[in-house]
Amino acid sequence: GPCPIETSGTRSHFAVTDFPEESGWSAVVQQQDGDSLSISLCSPPSARVGRYSLTLETSTGYQGTSCHIGDFVLLFNAWHPEDTVFLRDEDERHEYVLCQQGLIYQGARDYITSTPWNFGQFEDDILSICLNLLDTNPKFLRDQNQDCSRRNDPVYIGRVVSAMVNCNDEDRGVLAGRWDNHYEDGTSPMAWIGSVDILKRWKKFGCQPVKYGQCWVFAAVACTVMRCLGIPSRVVTNYNSAHDTNGNLVIDRYLNETGVEDRRSRDMIWNFHCWVESWMARPDLAPGYDGWQALDPTPQEKSEGVFCCGPAPVRAIKEGDLQLKYDIPFIFAEVNADVVYWVVRRDGTQKKSTHSSVVGKNISTKSVGRDSREDITHTYKYPEGSEKEREVFAKAEHEKSSLREEDEGLHLKIKLSEGANNGCDFDVFAVINNNTGAERVCRLMVCARTASYNGTVGPQCGMKDLLNVTLAPRAGKR
């Protein structure tokens, strides 16, 4: 850093010895051959990451000289058992630290697609850009000494990277987000195929935000930066991902009887959302929360006044421990929120219908060493409907759909014909069952609307209003 100080751990002064020192920096003579001397340097596991300059001081008798040998960059070390990012399995270290190519999952819950991505963390200039990103963050600009002294903590680094990949805090962040299909003054988020081009553009244009990103682009760039610094990381995709803006763990949608949004709720359900998981110890928390931590660089809600999210221990999300650091309630809602549809009738009355197992499906990441999908939903939640899942919900103080509609004896399900894939026509069926002992005559109204992947309801694309549907006792119709 710009102001190295011994007490901050950003400067160290040590003599050449015969044996390496475990707890501090040390230099050991490896070999002496005539005029040449071979020395190995050892860094302590708690050393700050970043660019160091190395100076050799020599003395003969009364004469002392000092010469600058060069610079080196120190990274986190997932191979060292004492390091906070130590990962035991060699195949996992290869995948999550060394691998420069990967797959990012997109599409929809029933139509999962994958996109190849070049993370490129070892390509020319990327390391210096990642270090530059740390030196551009507002915490560094506020107090350089304090910021550099905390760079041995992957939790701190994760928060800085999560905030710096987006530009929502006027912090000269890497990417500007846009979701409205107007990308003429930049590059469409769908057009990127890797992080390298984005990071190089950011550097080339004086740390001006690169246009444009969406969730998978934000997540992939953050993954590149974290891997580049030596922190094991992977991009994960959550299908039917909830964005709960008011923290009540419920996504409220208000629709009229033909499915038009009656009033705009800021709560949304995206057909997929991507974030990053990084592997690290959490000495700042009680034991049991080490391991994968969720970090979300897509700007959605503020955390401690800044658009960043995490690191949130995945185990805490699964157990419903919402009070731990950082931002667990937000991610808990992304994978667990209930969806409540309010149908607003013409006379202004509202009818409520709760869907409790819609959100947080097929949470996916690339498998280790293979180009296939690994489903990691079980790491975020207990099996749907299990006793343990209900227990976690109660713990998260969520009164689960206590206002269920009283059973009217009529049950409606919407079913799709097989093969409802992109580019193909498909049929939609309403299946109604009468569970009572009497004949029922009812009105059935089926309305179809397009919806974009962020949950916004679009124009109508089909309507059927059947006034007199007669259902025999204990019978069904489709």
C-alpha positions in Angstrom: 0.0 0.0 0.0 0.9 3.7 -0.2 1.8 3.9 3.6 3.3 0.7 4.9 3.4 0.5 8.7 4.7 -2.4 10.8 1.9 -2.2 13.3 -0.7 -2.4 10.5 0.9 -5.6 9.1 1.6 -3.8 5.8 5.4 -3.6 6.4 7.8 -6.2 7.8 11.5 -6.2 8.6 13.3 -9.5 9.2 16.7 -11.1 9.1 18.0 -14.1 7.1 17.8 -17.2 9.2 18.4 -21.0 8.9 14.8 -22.0 9.5 11.5 -20.5 8.3 9.4 -18.7 10.9 5.8 -19.9 11.0 4.1 -16.8 12.5 5.8 -14.0 10.7 7.8 -13.2 7.5 11.1 -15.0 7.1 14.0 -15.4 4.7 16.0 -18.7 4.6 19.3 -19.3 2.8 18.7 -22.1 0.3 22.1 -22.2 -1.4 25.4 -20.3 -1.6 27.6 -20.7 -4.6 30.5 -18.4 -4.9 29.1 -14.9 -5.4 25.5 -16.0 -5.7 23.1 -16.5 -2.9 19.7 -18.2 -3.2 17.1 -17.2 -0.6 13.5 -18.4 -0.1 10.9 -16.1 1.4 8.1 -17.3 3.6 5.0 -15.3 4.3 2.7 -15.9 7.3 -0.8 -17.2 6.6 -2.2 -13.9 8.1 -0.3 -11.7 5.6 -2.2 -8.9 3.8 -2.6 -9.6 0.0 -1.4 -7.1 -2.5 1.7 -5.8 -4.2 4.9 -5.7 -2.1 8.3 -4.1 -2.8 11.3 -6.1 -1.6 14.4 -4.4 -0.3 17.7 -6.2 0.7 19.8 -4.6 3.3 23.4 -5.9 3.6 26.3 -5.0 5.8 30.0 -5.8 5.8 31.8 -4.6 8.8 30.8 -0.9 9.2 29.5 -0.6 5.7 25.8 -1.0 5.0 24.0 -0.9 1.7 20.3 -1.2 0.8 19.1 -2.2 -2.6 15.6 -2.7 -4.1 15.3 -6.2 -5.5 11.8 -5.9 -7.1 8.1 -6.2 -6.5 5.9 -9.3 -6.0 2.2 -9.8 -5.5 1.0 -11.9 -2.6 -2.4 -13.7 -2.9 -4.6 -15.8 -0.6 -3.5 -19.5 -0.6 -6.2 -22.1 -0.8 -3.4 -24.8 -0.5 -2.2 -23.7 2.9 -4.0 -25.3 5.9 -3.6 -22.2 8.0 -5.0 -19.8 5.4 -8.5 -18.5 5.9 -9.5 -19.7 2.4 -8.0 -23.2 2.7 -9.9 -25.8 0.6 -9.0 -29.4 1.3 -9.9 -31.1 -2.0 -7.3 -30.7 -4.8 -10.0 -31.1 -7.6 -12.1 -28.3 -6.0 -9.0 -26.0 -5.7 -8.4 -26.6 -9.4 -12.0 -25.8 -10.4 -12.6 -22.9 -8.1 -9.2 -21.1 -8.1 -7.3 -22.2 -11.2 -9.9 -22.9 -13.8 -10.4 -20.0 -16.3 -13.4 -21.3 -18.1 -16.8 -22.2 -16.7 -20.5 -22.5 -17.3 -23.2 -20.1 -16.1 -26.8 -21.4 -15.9 -29.6 -19.4 -17.2 -33.1 -20.0 -18.7 -36.0 -21.0 -16.6 -36.7 -23.7 -13.9 -38.1 -26.2 -16.4 -35.8 -25.1 -19.3 -32.3 -24.8 -17.9 -29.7 -23.5 -20.3 -25.9 -23.0 -19.9 -23.6 -20.3 -21.2 -19.9 -20.8 -21.5 -17.9 -18.0 -19.8 -14.2 -17.0 -19.9 -13.3 -15.9 -16.3 -9.7 -15.3 -17.5 -8.3 -14.5 -14.1 -4.7 -15.3 -15.3 -4.8 -13.3 -18.5 -2.4 -10.4 -19.0 -3.0 -7.4 -16.9 -6.0 -8.8 -15.0 -4.2 -9.1 -11.7 -3.1 -5.5 -11.8 -6.6 -4.5 -12.7 -8.0 -6.5 -9.7 -5.5 -4.8 -7.4 -6.4 -1.4 -8.9 -10.1 -2.2 -8.1 -9.2 -2.6 -4.4 -7.3 0.7 -4.6 -10.3 2.5 -6.1 -12.8 1.4 -3.4 -14.2 4.2 -1.2 -12.9 2.6 2.0 -9.3 2.8 0.6 -9.8 6.4 -0.4 -11.1 7.3 3.0 -8.4 5.6 5.0 -5.6 3.9 3.0 -3.8 2.5 6.1 -6.9 0.9 7.6 -8.1 -0.5 4.3 -4.7 -2.2 3.5 -4.4 -3.5 7.0 -7.7 -5.4 6.5 -6.6 -7.1 3.2 -5.8 -10.4 5.0 -9.5 -10.9 5.6 -11.5 -12.5 2.7 -14.8 -11.4 4.4 -13.6 -7.8 4.1 -12.3 -8.3 0.5 -15.6 -10.0 -0.4 -17.7 -7.0 0.7 -15.4 -4.6 -1.2 -15.5 -6.7 -4.4 -19.3 -7.1 -4.1 -19.7 -3.3 -3.9 -17.1 -2.4 -6.6 -18.4 -4.7 -9.4 -21.5 -2.5 -9.6 -21.4 1.3 -9.9 -24.5 2.2 -7.9 -22.7 4.1 -5.2 -20.9 6.6 -7.4 -17.8 4.6 -6.4 -16.3 4.2 -9.9 -17.5 0.6 -10.0 -16.9 -1.8 -12.9 -20.4 -2.3 -14.4 -23.5 -0.3 -15.0 -26.7 -2.4 -14.9 -29.6 -2.1 -17.3 -32.8 -4.2 -17.7 -34.9 -2.3 -20.2 -33.6 -3.6 -23.6 -32.1 -0.2 -24.4 -28.4 -0.9 -24.8 -27.5 1.3 -27.9 -25.0 3.4 -26.0 -23.1 0.3 -24.8 -22.9 -3.5 -25.1 -26.0 -5.7 -24.4 -25.6 -7.8 -21.3 -26.3 -10.8 -23.5 -23.3 -10.1 -25.8 -20.5 -10.6 -23.2 -18.7 -14.0 -23.3 -16.1 -13.3 -20.6 -14.9 -11.0 -17.8 -11.5 -10.0 -19.4 -12.9 -7.6 -21.9 -15.1 -5.9 -19.3 -12.2 -5.4 -16.8 -9.8 -4.2 -19.5 -12.4 -1.7 -20.7 -13.0 -0.4 -17.2 -9.2 0.2 -16.7 -8.7 1.7 -20.2 -11.4 4.3 -19.8 -10.2 5.5 -16.4 -12.5 3.4 -14.2 -15.7 4.6 -15.9 -18.5 2.0 -15.5 -18.7 -0.4 -18.4 -22.2 -0.6 -20.0 -24.1 -2.9 -19.5 -24.4 -5.8 -17.0 -27.2 -8.0 -15.6 -26.9 -10.5 -12.8 -24.8 -13.2 -14.5 -22.4 -10.6 -15.8 -22.0 -9.0 -12.3 -21.6 -12.4 -10.7 -19.0 -13.6 -13.3 -16.9 -10.5 -13.0 -16.9 -10.8 -9.2 -15.9 -14.5 -9.6 -13.0 -13.5 -11.8 -11.7 -10.9 -9.3 -12.1 -13.3 -6.3 -10.3 -16.2 -8.1 -7.6 -13.8 -9.2 -6.9 -12.9 -5.6 -6.8 -16.6 -4.7 -10.2 -17.0 -3.1 -12.1 -20.1 -4.3 -15.3 -18.9 -6.0 -18.1 -20.1 -8.2 -21.1 -18.6 -9.9 -24.5 -20.0 -8.7 -28.0 -19.6 -10.3 -31.2 -19.6 -8.4 -34.4 -20.3 -10.4 -37.6 -18.5 -9.4 -35.6 -16.1 -7.4 -37.5 -13.7 -5.2 -36.5 -10.0 -4.6 -38.1 -9.1 -1.4 -37.9 -5.3 -1.0 -39.6 -4.8 2.4 -38.1 -7.7 4.3 -41.3 -9.5 5.2 -40.3 -12.7 3.4 -43.5 -12.5 1.4 -43.7 -11.5 -2.3 -47.0 -9.7 -2.8 -48.5 -9.4 -6.3 -51.7 -7.5 -7.0 -53.6 -8.5 -10.1 -57.1 -7.8 -11.4 -59.3 -10.7 -12.7 -57.7 -10.7 -16.1 -54.1 -10.8 -14.8 -53.3 -7.1 -15.3 -51.2 -5.7 -12.5 -53.6 -3.7 -10.4 -50.9 -1.9 -8.5 -47.1 -2.1 -8.7 -45.4 -4.0 -5.9 -41.7 -3.6 -5.9 -41.4 -7.2 -4.9 -40.4 -9.4 -7.9 -39.8 -12.9 -8.9 -37.0 -13.4 -11.5 -37.0 -16.6 -13.5 -33.3 -16.8 -12.5 -30.8 -14.8 -10.6 -27.1 -15.4 -10.3 -24.7 -14.6 -7.5 -21.2 -15.8 -6.3 -20.2 -18.2 -3.6 -16.7 -17.9 -2.1 -15.0 -20.3 0.2 -13.6 -18.9 3.5 -13.5 -19.2 7.2 -15.7 -16.9 9.3 -13.7 -16.3 12.5 -16.0 -13.3 13.1 -18.9 -15.6 13.7 -19.6 -18.5 16.1 -18.1 -21.9 14.9 -20.0 -23.8 12.2 -20.3 -21.1 9.6 -17.1 -21.6 7.7 -17.3 -22.7 4.0 -19.3 -21.3 1.1 -20.5 -17.7 1.5 -23.0 -16.1 -0.8 -21.9 -12.7 -2.3 -24.2 -10.8 -4.6 -22.7 -7.9 -6.6 -25.9 -7.2 -8.6 -27.2 -3.9 -7.1 -30.6 -4.6 -5.4 -30.7 -3.4 -1.8 -28.2 -1.4 0.3 -26.2 -3.1 3.0 -24.7 -0.8 5.6 -25.4 2.1 3.3 -23.7 0.6 0.2 -25.0 -1.6 -2.7 -23.3 -4.8 -1.8 -24.5 -8.1 -0.4 -22.8 -10.7 1.7 -20.7 -12.7 2.5 -23.6 -14.7 4.0 -22.8 -18.2 5.2 -24.8 -20.6 3.1 -25.3 -22.7 6.3 -26.9 -19.7 8.1 -29.3 -19.3 5.2 -30.3 -23.0 5.4 -30.8 -22.8 9.2 -32.7 -19.5 9.1 -30.1 -17.7 11.3 -31.1 -14.2 10.0 -29.3 -12.1 12.6 -25.8 -13.1 11.5 -23.5 -11.0 9.2 -24.1 -10.2 6.4 -27.5 -9.7 4.6 -28.9 -13.2 5.4 -32.6 -12.1 5.4 -32.3 -10.9 1.8 -30.8 -14.1 0.5 -33.1 -16.2 2.7 -36.0 -14.5 1.0 -34.5 -15.1 -2.5 -34.7 -18.8 -2.0 -37.6 -19.2 0.5 -40.2 -16.4 0.2 -43.9 -17.2 -0.1 -45.7 -15.7 -3.0 -49.1 -14.2 -2.3 -51.4 -13.2 -5.2 -54.1 -10.8 -4.4 -56.8 -10.8 -7.0 -58.4 -7.3 -6.8 -62.1 -7.6 -7.9 -64.0 -4.8 -9.6 -65.7 -3.8 -6.4 -62.3 -3.4 -4.8 -62.4 -6.5 -2.6 -59.3 -8.7 -2.6 -59.1 -12.5 -2.8 -55.8 -14.1 -1.5 -54.0 -17.1 -2.8 -50.7 -18.2 -1.3 -48.1 -20.2 -3.1 -45.5 -21.4 -0.6 -43.2 -23.7 -2.7 -42.6 -21.6 -5.8 -39.4 -19.8 -5.0 -35.8 -21.1 -4.9 -35.7 -24.0 -7.3 -32.8 -26.0 -8.9 -30.0 -23.9 -7.4 -27.2 -24.7 -9.8 -23.5 -24.4 -10.4 -20.9 -26.1 -12.7 -19.7 -29.5 -11.5 -16.1 -29.9 -10.4 -14.0 -31.0 -13.3 -17.0 -31.7 -15.6 -19.2 -29.6 -17.9 -22.3 -30.7 -16.2 -24.7 -29.1 -13.7 -24.5 -29.7 -10.0 -27.7 -29.1 -8.0 -26.9 -27.4 -4.7 -30.4 -26.6 -3.6 -30.0 -28.8 -0.5 -27.2 -26.5 0.8 -29.6 -23.6 0.9 -32.8 -25.3 2.2 -34.2 -28.4 3.7 -36.5 -30.6 1.5 -39.7 -28.8 0.6 -42.5 -29.6 3.1 -40.2 -31.5 5.5 -40.5 -30.9 9.2 -37.1 -29.3 9.4 -38.0 -26.9 6.7 -41.1 -25.8 8.6 -39.0 -25.4 11.8 -36.5 -23.1 10.0 -39.4 -21.0 8.7 -40.9 -20.6 12.2 -37.4 -19.7 13.4 -37.3 -17.0 10.7 -40.4 -15.7 12.3 -42.5 -16.2 9.2 -46.2 -16.9 9.9 -46.5 -19.3 7.0 -49.6 -18.6 4.9 -51.8 -18.5 8.0 -54.5 -16.9 5.9 -55.2 -19.8 3.5 -58.5 -19.5 1.8 -61.2 -21.8 3.4 -61.6 -24.8 1.2 -64.5 -24.3 -1.2 -64.4 -27.8 -2.4 -63.3 -26.8 -5.9 -59.7 -27.2 -6.9 -58.0 -25.7 -9.9 -54.7 -26.7 -11.5 -53.1 -25.2 -14.6 -51.2 -27.7 -16.7 -49.0 -27.4 -19.8 -48.8 -29.8 -22.6 -45.5 -31.7 -23.0 -42.7 -29.9 -24.9 -43.4 -26.3 -23.9 -40.0 -25.2 -25.0 -38.6 -22.1 -26.5 -39.8 -21.6 -30.0 -42.6 -24.2 -29.8 -46.4 -23.8 -29.5 -48.0 -25.5 -26.5 -51.4 -26.0 -25.0 -52.6 -24.9 -21.5 -55.2 -26.9 -19.6 -57.3 -25.8 -16.6 -58.0 -28.9 -14.6 -60.9 -28.5 -12.1 -62.0 -31.0 -9.5 -65.3 -30.9 -7.5 -64.6 -32.5 -4.1 -68.1 -32.0 -2.8 -71.1 -34.3 -2.9 -73.2 -31.8 -4.8 -73.2 -30.7 -8.5 -71.5 -27.3 -8.9 -71.9 -24.7 -11.7 -69.1 -22.3 -11.9 -67.6 -19.6 -14.1 -64.1 -20.3 -15.3 -61.9 -17.5 -16.6 -58.5 -18.3 -18.0 -56.2 -15.5 -19.0 -52.6 -15.8 -20.3 -50.1 -13.1 -20.3 -46.4 -12.8 -21.3 -44.0 -12.2 -18.5 -40.4 -11.1 -18.8 -37.7 -12.8 -16.9 -37.7 -10.2 -14.1 -41.4 -11.0 -13.4 -42.9 -8.0 -15.1 -46.3 -8.9 -16.6 -46.8 -8.1 -20.2 -49.6 -8.1 -22.8 -52.4 -10.6 -22.9 -51.9 -13.6 -25.3 -54.9 -15.6 -24.7 -58.3 -15.4 -23.0 -61.2 -17.8 -22.3 -64.3 -17.0 -20.2 -66.6 -20.0 -19.7 -69.8 -18.9 -18.0 -71.4 -22.2 -17.1 -69.1 -25.1 -16.4 -71.1 -27.9 -14.8 -69.1 -30.2 -12.5 -70.7 -33.5 -11.3 -70.2 -34.5 -7.6 -66.6 -35.8 -7.0 -65.8 -35.3 -10.6 -63.3 -33.3 -12.6 -63.0 -31.6 -16.0 -60.1 -30.4 -18.1 
